[in-house]
Amino acid sequence: MECKSAILEQAKKYNDYNVIVSPMNNKISTVSCALAAYDNENIQLAVAIPMVYNSEMYSTPGDYCYLIEIPEFLKVSSESYSS
């Protein structure tokens, strides 16, 4: 995934610093941030919780969707939790 790779590339530039990533876009970018943090334990995630949702104007459905296959991530994650 391009987004995950871009996050990992940026994090490499700051090995001697705390790297905190806050996904502020869509669900795809949030998943990419999580996958990058899973690959690089020095990446910390910060998620902003909105005080109020604009549910009337939240989103408009489109005619397409994105499918992201992450079976290896799920396999490793489930193995981590079972030990």
C-alpha positions in Angstrom: 0.0 0.0 0.0 1.4 3.4 -1.0 0.1 5.2 2.1 1.7 2.7 4.5 5.0 2.9 2.6 4.9 6.7 2.6 4.4 6.7 6.4 7.3 4.2 6.9 9.6 6.3 4.7 8.8 9.5 6.6 9.3 7.7 10.0 12.8 6.5 8.8 13.9 10.1 8.5 13.2 10.6 12.2 14.8 7.6 13.9 16.1 9.6 16.8 12.7 11.2 17.6 9.3 10.2 18.8 7.2 9.6 15.7 3.5 10.2 16.3 1.0 9.8 13.4 -2.6 10.9 13.6 -4.8 9.6 10.8 -7.2 12.5 10.0 -8.5 11.5 6.7 -10.5 8.4 5.8 -10.6 4.7 6.9 -8.1 3.7 4.3 -5.5 6.1 5.7 -6.3 5.0 9.3 -5.7 1.3 8.3 -2.5 2.3 6.6 -1.3 4.1 9.7 -2.1 1.1 11.8 -0.2 -1.2 9.4 2.8 1.1 9.4 2.8 1.3 13.2 2.6 -2.5 13.4 5.7 -2.8 11.1 7.6 -0.1 13.0 7.2 -0.2 16.8 8.6 3.3 17.1 5.6 4.8 15.4 2.9 5.9 17.9 -0.7 6.5 16.9 -2.8 9.4 18.1 -6.5 9.4 17.3 -8.6 12.6 17.7 -12.1 11.9 19.0 -14.5 14.5 17.8 -16.7 16.2 20.3 -19.6 16.4 17.8 -20.4 14.5 14.6 -22.0 16.3 11.7 -24.2 13.3 10.9 -26.5 15.2 8.5 -23.6 16.1 6.2 -21.2 13.3 7.2 -20.7 11.7 3.8 -22.2 10.9 0.5 -22.2 7.4 -0.8 -20.2 6.7 -4.0 -20.5 4.1 -6.7 -17.3 2.2 -5.8 -15.4 0.8 -2.8 -11.9 -0.2 -1.9 -11.0 -3.7 -0.9 -7.8 -4.1 1.1 -6.5 -7.7 1.7 -4.5 -7.9 4.9 -4.5 -11.7 5.7 -0.9 -11.8 6.9 -1.5 -8.9 9.3 -4.6 -10.6 10.7 -2.8 -13.9 11.0 0.1 -12.4 12.9 -2.2 -10.3 15.1 -4.4 -13.3 16.0 -1.3 -15.4 16.8 0.0 -12.6 19.1 -3.2 -12.5 21.1 -3.4 -16.3 21.5 0.0 -16.5 23.2 
